[in-house]
Amino acid sequence: MSENKETRLARAYFSAFYEKNHIRYWAAMVLSILGIGANLFVTWLLGAMIDIIAAGDMERLWGTLWLWLGFAAVVLAVDTGAYWAKFGFIRRALVQYKALAFRQLSEKSISAFSRENTGRYLSTLTNDVTTIESSYLEKPFDLAAYALMGAAALVMMIWYSPLLAVLAVVLGLLPVAAAAVTGGALAKREKAVSDRNESFMAQIKDLLSGFAVIKSFKAEDETRRRFNASSQAVEDAKYRRRWCEAVIEKASDLCGMVMQMTIIFVGAYLAIRGDITAGTVIIFINLSGYLLNTINIVPKYWAARKAAAGLVEKMAQVAEENAGRSGDPIPAKLDEAITLENVTFGYEPEKPVLQNVSMKLEAGKKYALVGASGSGKSTLLNLLMGVYDGYTGSIAIDGKELREVDTDSLYDIMSLIGQNVFLFDDTLYQNITMFRDFPEDKLELAVHRSGLDELIERKGESYRCGENGSGLSGGERQRVSIARCLLRESPVLLLDEATAALDNQTAFSVTDVILHLDGLTRVVVTHRLEEALLEQYDGIFVLRNGQVCEAGQFRDLMDRKEYFYSLYTVANG
């Protein structure tokens, strides 16, 4: 991706920092700049005190004390206001930035998200945001304050001694040159750290998610080696970044030391000659320190801020990659049918999972997909959900080709209850409603139809399910998933072995409820070949080796005594 395109994509993210946040930003900026007056005043006061001591002027001493007390009160008020505005700006900026990032990530389609590693999102929303906070959002106020402090110090130096001021400017170019030579590498080092953190996050996620598998196969040593290698790569990248920062800092420090010591010796020479006072030398030493800080800190802060801006660019790129498919919106209803014509699909082009599949799923009817494991049943449902779009042939919804349908519109029509149910570490109520509000009677009906009455009566709606539903059994998690879809009332309900984790009696009851729902188109992948249920389907499609080998109603298929008859006979012993 070109640099110009990256900048264009990131513009919205940079804008998010300042949306309805300009007043706080400029208040913090102005108050931070005003705060530099305190340092310059103290510098002047120190020189004045030296001259007052030399003159023995007691009256001026007391006057200076009262002046300092009054100024200290003003500085306290300014600093307090600066902190209030700055902290408020940073808080709102980060909230809006992360909200935009998560909104754009959540707008991706299932197909897009399935091709990516969530570790990169964890890294960009945690480690990278921390760097952006410290190096991009906090730095502008310090940069402005230090830059203006250096400019003000230079003006005062010219006022007290033009000769020393010129000398300071000439010598000040040394640390600037050092920072310019070394500063460009920091952005590259910062991005390398971000990339390594991304990989490390993905590694941790995989290892923790697969903990049970690791223990079962006694693969602890191998996984430790993988973890240690990934951890080593992160720390190596940080090590190189620290060296880069150290080189920038020490190069600037060395050049600055040469500048300051030269000014001290020349100032002492001029004071001994009587060209300036001892107080002026003290003032000049302090002012040269401020100028030196500006010269040292501003390039370093600027380099860090530029590196952090690169992480914002990265966030924009991550959100843009595999963005949700744009297409034409369609009504949230199915009037006629979903039609598949000669659909072929494979995860690898040369190994098709589905071959020349054709079927018509009419609106409001119920269909079963049956077949041996690996015959392509789940893949077919995923195609209907738009998870994969690399198929040949045609899938049409009321005549509209699926590839041309906007993904948001597709999700308004389709709901999928899969074999693997994800639950949030939240209450039963929130997991059923997916954090939305529903009428009480509608919620109670969905709970009853999904068979959750006993669970809620026993544990209550406020029971926390644990990480991915660890506090519930497999059957209980599946019933929660079914209740979610019943609440949503989408026109097409896809079920992929949705009752596999339930006992036979509960599975029969839940399936029977789903088959008796009015107004829904239901497509059910099932291995439970029970006559009482199979007779209710308007059509049964039998898949074998990725192809539809038989289709019809239960009695017709049984009378043929072909592949379906064999499956049914084996299943029912």
C-alpha atoms as one frame of an Amber mdcrd trajectory, in Angstrom:
protein
   0.000   0.000   0.000   1.412   3.377  -0.991   2.277   6.037   1.578  -0.316
   8.457   0.159  -3.083   5.865   0.416  -2.067   4.991   3.980  -2.226   8.669
   4.933  -5.653   8.998   3.352  -6.973   5.957   5.203  -5.565   7.220   8.502
  -7.082  10.690   8.183 -10.296   9.619   9.892  -8.312   8.168  12.801  -6.307
  11.350  13.292  -9.544  13.343  13.097 -11.092  11.138  15.793  -8.618  12.543
  18.326 -10.026  16.042  17.919 -13.741  15.491  17.244 -15.636  17.704  19.740
 -12.322  17.941  21.557 -10.778  21.124  20.147 -11.577  23.307  23.151  -9.752
  20.966  25.540  -6.840  20.679  23.132  -6.327  24.394  22.687  -6.939  25.131
  26.375  -4.233  22.610  27.285  -1.929  24.018  24.621  -2.325  27.657  25.707
  -2.009  26.880  29.430   1.050  24.667  28.800   2.679  27.512  26.881   1.864
  29.996  29.632   3.549  27.664  32.083   6.945  28.311  30.495   6.845  31.789
  31.974   7.446  30.287  35.403  10.824  28.862  34.373  11.920  32.090  32.729
  10.799  34.096  35.759  12.793  31.859  38.109  15.829  32.311  35.858  15.479
  36.090  35.992  14.865  35.932  39.753  18.034  33.896  40.338  20.169  36.421
  38.455  18.452  39.316  40.239  19.103  37.712  43.645  22.818  37.379  42.859
  22.973  41.069  41.978  20.867  42.010  45.065  23.254  40.058  47.281  26.229
  41.744  45.646  24.611  45.179  46.165  23.408  44.402  49.724  19.946  45.861
  48.944  17.584  44.547  51.681  14.566  46.501  50.438  14.782  44.945  46.996
  15.180  41.520  48.621  11.814  41.774  50.438  10.078  43.165  47.360  11.377
  40.291  45.282  10.071  37.791  47.862   6.491  39.151  47.633   6.732  39.156
  43.854   7.725  35.513  43.884   4.836  34.522  46.207   2.277  36.221  43.963
   3.737  34.617  40.866   3.764  31.168  42.521   0.001  31.394  43.097  -0.572
  32.254  39.429   1.650  29.373  38.290  -0.258  26.912  40.487  -3.567  27.962
  38.932  -2.183  27.783  35.370  -0.616  24.366  35.888  -3.794  22.972  37.442
  -5.835  24.212  34.490  -3.298  22.789  32.031  -3.466  19.336  33.619  -7.282
  19.401  33.692  -7.519  20.312  30.003  -4.738  17.950  28.869  -6.009  14.914
  30.753  -9.549  15.577  29.524  -8.351  15.888  25.932  -6.368  12.635  26.072
  -9.256  10.736  27.669 -11.773  11.777  25.026  -9.253  11.347  22.185  -8.507
   7.744  23.135 -12.158   6.854  23.688 -13.064   8.186  20.226 -10.044   6.633
  18.526 -10.704   3.168  19.949 -14.420   3.494  19.236 -13.687   4.276  15.577
 -11.186   1.424  15.334 -13.564  -1.123  16.832 -16.492   0.153  14.764 -14.560
  -0.310  11.530 -13.309  -3.714  12.616 -16.843  -4.783  13.526 -18.086  -3.695
  10.090 -15.968  -6.361   8.416 -17.801  -9.336   7.026 -17.500 -12.832   8.474
 -15.579 -13.755   5.318 -13.066 -10.956   5.834 -12.583 -11.631   9.516 -12.121
 -15.362   9.029  -9.035 -14.702   6.893  -7.255 -12.675   9.583  -5.432 -13.278
  12.839  -7.069 -11.615  15.828  -3.652 -11.233  17.457  -2.966  -8.188  15.291
  -6.152  -6.540  16.565  -5.211  -7.251  20.173  -1.821  -5.651  19.554  -3.114
  -2.558  17.756  -5.805  -1.937  20.384  -3.513  -2.436  23.402   0.234  -2.045
  22.908  -0.052   0.394  20.015  -2.675   2.524  21.763  -0.393   2.852  24.796
   2.404   4.131  22.553   0.036   6.492  20.733  -1.146   7.890  24.063   2.333
   8.603  25.408   4.122   9.575  22.192   1.430  11.176  20.039  -1.242  12.671
  22.278   0.889  13.857  25.191   3.831  15.129  23.146   2.246  18.150  21.323
   1.923  20.126  24.551   5.504  19.391  25.587   6.767  20.100  22.081   5.046
  23.503  21.992   6.203  24.392  25.507   9.814  23.402  24.887   9.921  25.076
  21.472   8.583  28.371  22.820  10.765  28.119  25.903  13.798  27.773  23.673
  12.673  30.753  21.576  12.006  32.882  24.680  15.344  31.854  26.191  17.091
  32.892  22.979  15.387  36.312  23.034  16.503  36.861  26.640  20.028  35.738
  25.759  20.174  38.268  22.923  18.941  40.927  25.346  21.670  40.162  27.890
  24.561  39.369  25.515  24.255  39.197  21.709  27.719  37.649  21.477  26.881
  34.725  23.756  23.509  34.341  22.040  25.138  33.951  18.614  27.603  31.463
  20.071  24.711  29.458  21.595  22.840  29.328  18.267  25.908  28.175  16.330
  26.768  25.478  18.857  23.088  24.508  19.118  23.163  23.295  15.520  25.367
  20.384  16.608  22.682  18.444  18.564  20.103  19.318  15.896  22.339  17.766
  13.251  22.925  14.700  15.437  19.185  14.196  15.933  18.514  14.650  12.202
  21.081  11.982  11.307  19.835   9.387  13.810  16.154  10.251  14.294  14.804
   8.761  11.071  15.512   5.217  12.216  13.252   5.406  15.273   9.986   5.134
  13.321  11.195   1.903  11.685  12.227   0.475  15.049   8.851   1.391  16.596
   6.943  -0.333  13.780   9.138  -3.411  14.134   8.230  -3.592  17.832   4.549
  -3.248  16.955   4.763  -6.064  14.378   6.542  -8.374  16.827   3.986  -7.604
  19.543   1.268  -8.501  17.058   2.828 -11.909  16.425   3.395 -12.446  20.137
  -0.249 -11.664  20.930  -1.368 -14.149  18.290   0.982 -16.778  19.721  -0.320
 -16.284  23.266  -3.926 -16.461  22.080  -3.282 -19.728  20.238  -1.413 -21.346
  23.109  -3.964 -20.405  25.752  -6.911 -21.396  23.552  -5.288 -24.755  22.859
  -4.228 -25.436  26.454  -6.298 -28.620  26.776  -4.919 -29.976  23.507  -1.347
 -29.173  24.560  -1.762 -31.062  27.831  -3.541 -34.002  26.207  -0.748 -34.510
  23.667   2.020 -33.696  26.193   3.335 -30.979  23.897   4.406 -28.638  26.707
   8.088 -28.562  25.722   7.344 -27.790  22.075   4.879 -25.028  22.916   7.294
 -23.519  25.452   9.896 -23.319  22.702   7.394 -21.551  20.429   6.446 -19.146
  23.199  10.069 -18.410  24.097  11.026 -17.826  20.457   8.167 -15.363  19.988
   8.966 -13.633  23.280  12.639 -13.411  22.293  11.700 -11.779  18.984   9.648
  -9.119  20.784  12.411  -8.315  23.234  15.018  -8.246  20.451  12.930  -5.652
  18.607  12.564  -3.608  21.805  16.318  -3.925  22.398  17.064  -2.463  18.975
  14.548   0.328  19.543  16.128   1.177  22.917  19.575   1.325  21.305  18.194
   3.651  18.643  16.672   5.904  21.307  19.896   5.824  23.304  21.988   6.799
  20.278  19.681   9.735  19.544  19.701  10.842  23.181  23.419  10.488  23.779
  24.391  12.135  20.503  22.245  15.116  21.446  23.572  15.108  25.032  27.203
  15.101  23.895  26.697  17.959  21.473  24.710  19.837  24.103  27.449  19.410
  26.674  29.965  20.942  24.273  27.595  23.880  23.744  26.920  24.526  27.431
  30.527  24.266  28.613  31.669  26.613  25.856  29.064  29.194  26.910  30.078
  28.851  30.575  33.763  29.505  29.833  33.072  32.400  27.458  30.575  33.887
  29.948  33.089  33.637  32.757  35.690  35.353  30.544  33.303  38.240  29.770
  32.338  38.602  33.457  35.989  38.761  34.536  36.560  41.469  31.917  33.605
  43.386  33.358  31.470  43.233  30.192  28.611  41.503  32.069  27.694  40.935
  35.728  27.942  37.713  37.694  24.130  37.593  37.818  24.018  37.762  34.026
  26.373  34.777  33.823  24.032  32.797  36.093  21.040  33.851  34.003  22.882
  32.853  30.838  23.807  29.436  32.226  20.148  28.749  33.030  18.944  30.104
  29.696  21.456  28.000  27.813  20.114  24.999  29.740  16.582  25.796  28.532
  17.810  26.236  24.985  19.750  22.997  25.278  16.638  21.173  26.550  14.710
  22.473  23.573  17.406  21.351  21.171  17.679  17.919  22.822  14.033  17.195
  23.542  12.156  18.657  20.573  13.831  16.432  17.913  13.489  13.376  20.145
   9.832  14.068  20.903   9.169  14.807  17.256  10.743  11.496  16.215   8.682
   9.623  18.839   5.494  11.378  17.724   6.240  10.526  14.088   6.780   6.894
  15.070   3.458   6.853  16.944   1.731   8.402  13.924   2.990   5.392  11.980
   1.034   3.169  14.370  -2.124   5.159  13.616  -1.432   4.528   9.930  -1.065
   0.834  10.739  -4.416   0.774  12.536  -6.073   2.344   9.501  -4.480  -0.254
   7.243  -5.531  -3.159   9.488  -9.119  -1.911   9.515  -9.117  -1.419   5.739
  -7.700  -4.822   4.808 -10.355  -7.342   3.804 -13.063  -4.761   4.433 -16.638
  -5.948   4.262 -17.899  -6.558   0.754 -19.837  -3.627  -0.615 -22.894  -4.437
  -2.626 -26.538  -3.718  -3.140 -28.846  -3.693  -0.115 -31.795  -6.075  -0.223
 -34.979  -6.162   1.874 -34.807  -8.018   5.184 -37.180 -10.707   3.961 -37.275
 -13.722   1.674 -40.219 -13.601  -0.718 -39.462 -16.427  -3.126 -36.422 -18.649
  -2.662 -32.688 -19.107  -2.248 -31.432 -20.818  -5.382 -28.112 -22.594  -5.899
 -27.092 -23.515  -9.419 -23.979 -25.585 -10.163 -22.126 -24.275  -7.100 -18.557
 -25.517  -6.788 -16.241 -24.484  -3.987 -12.992 -25.606  -2.413 -10.726 -24.160
   0.269  -7.970 -25.090  -2.144  -8.887 -24.600  -5.837  -7.691 -28.028  -6.880
  -9.611 -29.776  -4.060 -13.329 -28.915  -4.301 -15.449 -29.567  -1.215 -18.699
 -28.911  -3.092 -19.205 -29.856  -6.740 -22.035 -28.694  -9.004 -24.509 -28.338
  -6.152 -27.972 -27.194  -7.219 -31.003 -26.773  -4.982 -33.955 -24.495  -4.398
 -34.889 -23.441  -0.851 -38.340 -21.897  -0.993 -39.403 -19.172   1.409 -41.165
 -20.341   4.569 -40.292 -24.008   4.115 -37.971 -26.282   6.055 -35.130 -28.350
   4.653 -32.667 -30.881   6.006 -29.100 -31.408   4.808 -27.866 -34.883   5.625
 -24.810 -36.864   4.738 -21.677 -38.398   6.124 -19.024 -36.317   7.849 -17.000
 -34.322   5.328 -19.679 -34.294   2.671 -19.799 -30.477   2.605 -22.916 -29.715
   4.683 -21.321 -27.095   6.967 -19.435 -25.566   4.049 -22.723 -25.109   2.218
 -24.226 -23.194   5.159 -21.118 -21.009   5.368 -21.505 -20.156   1.687 -25.093
 -19.079   2.330 -23.831 -16.853   5.177 -21.318 -15.222   2.843 -18.307 -16.539
   4.755 -16.660 -17.561   1.489 -17.188 -15.938  -1.894 -14.692 -17.834  -4.038
 -17.264 -20.219  -5.441 -18.267 -20.805  -9.049 -21.841 -21.113 -10.180 -24.629
 -19.038  -8.668 -26.237 -18.486  -5.274 -29.220 -16.158  -5.546 -31.564 -14.678
  -2.940 -34.878 -13.850  -4.593 -32.954 -13.702  -7.854 -30.152 -11.462  -6.506
 -26.667 -12.972  -6.797 -25.132 -13.378  -3.327 -21.802 -11.857  -4.421 -23.617
  -8.622  -5.255 -25.466  -8.372  -1.938 -24.316  -5.972   0.773 -23.079  -8.046
   3.722 -25.116  -6.079   6.283 -28.269  -6.818   4.296 -27.323 -10.487   4.134
 -26.989 -10.689   7.927 -30.445  -9.112   8.259 -31.850 -12.137   6.452 -29.676
 -14.996   7.709 -28.962 -16.325  11.200 -26.669 -19.270  11.850 -26.632 -21.540
  14.865 -23.365 -23.443  14.647 -21.828 -26.421  16.380 -19.379 -24.262  18.353
 -21.177 -21.670  20.443 -19.402 -18.581  21.715 -20.595 -17.005  24.949 -19.365
 -13.765  26.482 -18.039 -13.588  30.018 -21.275 -11.916  31.076 -24.695 -12.769
  32.458 -27.095 -15.289  31.004 -29.483 -12.452  30.211 -26.883 -10.478  28.238
 -25.748 -13.579  26.366 -29.302 -14.373  25.313 -30.211 -10.818  24.304 -26.737
  -9.939  22.935 -26.821  -6.728  25.015 -30.076  -5.481  23.483 -33.492  -4.839
  24.980 -36.477  -7.011  24.106 -40.073  -7.059  25.331 -40.452  -9.350  28.329
 -43.030 -11.599  26.672 -40.846 -12.069  23.587 -37.838 -12.938  25.748 -39.828
 -15.425  27.818 -41.117 -17.149  24.682 -37.586 -17.538  23.240 -36.318 -18.881
  26.574 -39.177 -21.384  26.755 -38.835 -22.569  23.142 -35.084 -23.093  23.502
 -35.515 -25.116  26.703 -33.775 -22.633  29.005 -36.565 -22.333  31.607 -35.030
 -24.776  34.077 -31.536 -23.289  33.776 -32.709 -19.732  34.411 -34.936 -20.846
  37.263 -31.979 -22.638  38.828 -29.222 -20.072  38.228 -31.045 -16.838  37.472
 -30.702 -14.350  34.603 -27.783 -12.602  36.346 -25.633 -15.745  36.470 -22.235
 -15.062  34.856 -21.443 -17.632  32.198 -17.642 -17.403  32.498 -15.074 -17.140
  29.728 -16.703 -18.582  26.590 -19.442 -20.070  28.760 -17.104 -22.123  30.952
 -19.738 -22.115  33.702 -22.286 -23.897  31.492 -22.479 -27.337  29.938 -22.279
 -27.828  26.189 -26.009 -28.358  25.973 -26.748 -25.232  27.987 -24.495 -23.157
  25.750 -26.263 -24.514  22.691 -29.676 -23.608  24.091 -28.468 -20.037  24.707
 -27.414 -19.867  21.048 -30.813 -21.100  19.913 -32.590 -18.533  22.111 -30.496
 -15.763  20.525 -31.659 -16.680  17.033 -35.283 -17.091  18.084 -35.180 -13.578
  19.543 -33.688 -12.154  16.381 -36.461 -13.536  14.167 -34.456 -13.401  10.958
 -36.357 -14.731   7.892 -33.842 -17.539   7.248 -32.544 -19.749  10.044 -29.545
 -21.986   9.365 -28.730 -24.703  11.900 -25.455 -26.605  11.749 -25.773 -29.591
  14.098 -27.332 -27.123  16.542 -28.632 -29.866  18.843 -25.517 -32.056  18.756
 -24.617 -31.207  22.376 -28.128 -31.882  23.708 -29.534 -35.111  25.044 -31.899
 -36.962  22.727 -35.094 -35.864  24.411 -34.115 -32.174  24.599 -32.700 -32.232
  21.068 -35.951 -33.664  19.727 -38.017 -31.103  21.626 -35.912 -28.106  20.506
 -35.800 -29.257  16.872 -39.538 -29.843  16.876 -40.119 -26.287  18.159 -37.894
 -24.860  15.407 -39.661 -26.856  12.716 -43.030 -25.549  13.897 -42.032 -21.875
  13.802 -44.203 -20.041  11.324 -42.901 -17.731   8.624 -39.263 -18.842   8.732
 -37.173 -20.589   6.122 -35.172 -23.257   7.950 -32.150 -25.157   6.648 -30.974
 -27.776   9.140 -27.767 -29.787   9.000 -28.406 -32.827  11.150 -27.050 -36.264
  11.923 -30.141 -37.169  13.970 -32.164 -39.218  11.496 -35.402 -39.568  13.451
 -38.536 -40.394  11.494 -40.829 -38.096  13.494 -38.615 -35.113  12.636 -37.606
 -36.072   9.112 -41.244 -36.361   8.070 -41.742 -32.671   8.908 -39.219 -31.391
   6.361 -40.491 -30.101   3.030 -37.310 -31.356   1.429 -34.229 -33.379   2.328
 -30.980 -32.923   0.409 -28.528 -35.790   0.721 -24.878 -34.880   0.182 -22.175
 -37.345  -0.705 -18.581 -36.370  -1.542 -19.629 -32.741  -2.027 -22.506 -33.494
  -4.385 -26.280 -33.706  -3.970 -26.880 -37.359  -4.693 -30.555 -37.451  -3.666
 -33.308 -34.970  -2.890 -36.927 -35.338  -1.870 -39.236 -35.890   1.071 -38.638
 -38.553   3.680 -41.052 -41.195   2.362 -39.874 -40.796  -1.227 -36.226 -41.200
  -0.215 -36.981 -44.253   1.891 -38.928 -45.868  -0.951 -35.974 -45.472  -3.323
 -33.762 -47.507  -0.997 -30.587 -45.715  -2.116 -27.908 -43.808  -0.170 -30.296
 -42.018   2.195 -31.985 -45.319   3.019 -28.560 -46.735   3.963 -27.763 -43.732
   6.190 -31.125 -43.979   7.941 -30.842 -47.727   8.423 -27.347 -47.481   9.937
 -28.349 -44.574  12.200 -31.370 -46.412  13.567 -29.707 -49.797  13.886
